[in-house]
Structures are given as structure tokens and as C-alpha cells.
Amino acid sequence: MSAPDEDDEGFNPLDGGAATPPRMIGGGCLARYDPEELNDDSGVDFPALADESADPEAG
């Protein structure tokens, strides 16, 4: 069995991340993700928002 320090040699938790957020539009409290940049790979699906006939009061 190896020493714990040997397993972590060369590991940097700040390296590697491949995920990047979509482009933002607006600024301050009006900042939001650009809807043109969102797709099925963005990881979130809100079918009620896509339905223009959804009643906002029904929440």
C-alpha cells in the first residue's frame, strides 16, 4: 500500500475543470444567461417556461 502523499502527488484541484457557463447578457441584477446559448446539453429543462400559454399565477 502506498503512502497517502504519493496518491495526491501532482494533483491540483484547480486544474482540469472542463465545464464553462453560457455567455451572460445584461448586468447587475439583470444579468442572465443568453437564451441563444442554452441547449439540451445545458443540463436544465423547464418545459413550463417553453409553453407560452402557461399561467404564471398557477405556480
C-alpha positions, -999 to +999 in steps of 0.1 A: +000+000+000+014+034-009+016+064+014-013+089+012+011+117+000+021+096-030-015+093-043-020+131-044+013+139-060+008+162-089-029+167-082-041+203-083-079+207-076-079+240-095-068+222-127-089+203-151-125+216-150-140+214-184-174+229-177-180+265-188-212+285-182-230+300-212-225+336-221-242+362-199-262+392-211-272+422-190-255+433-159-260+436-121-294+423-110-305+420-147-277+395-156-289+363-171-277+335-194-281+342-231-311+321-242-294+317-276-266+298-259-288+274-240-294+239-255-302+204-244-266+200-232-270+229-207-284+204-181-317+220-172-351+216-188-381+239-179-409+227-202-435+250-185-414+280-195-414+270-231-452+268-231-463+304-237-498+295-226-486+286-191-504+306-164-478+325-143-504+327-115-509+289-113-474+284-097 
